[in-house]
Amino acid sequence: MIIGATRNWAKSVVLWNLALDQEHKPYLGGCKTCRGVVTIDHSSSPTKVIPNVDFTALAHAASFSLLALFASNQTLFDQGSLESVAFRNPDGSIVLIV
């Protein structure tokens, strides 16, 4: 989602479920197996907040490309290949997310 959105000139990426409990709730129909960026686990005492893979991916991408001026989507890939996006930061450094 991060690569696909930014390759199409999105300025941000939003994951719909920020926090769900250990049973993937609350939900109003639709996706019963969706995950949140964090899981709020009420089954233990005290309640635990557990970062999920999406938390790590968002944090990793943001730490390198938060102030990016330019995103490149010049490369094309065959179906099943790795996807990537490149950013040029204000200091001139280039970030590649694959």
Protein Blocks (a to p, Z undefined) as FASTA:
>chain_A
ZZmmmmnopabdcdfblbacfkopaceehjfkbccfbdcdfkbccddddddfklmmmmmm
mmmmmmacbdcfkbccdehiacddddddfkopacddZZ
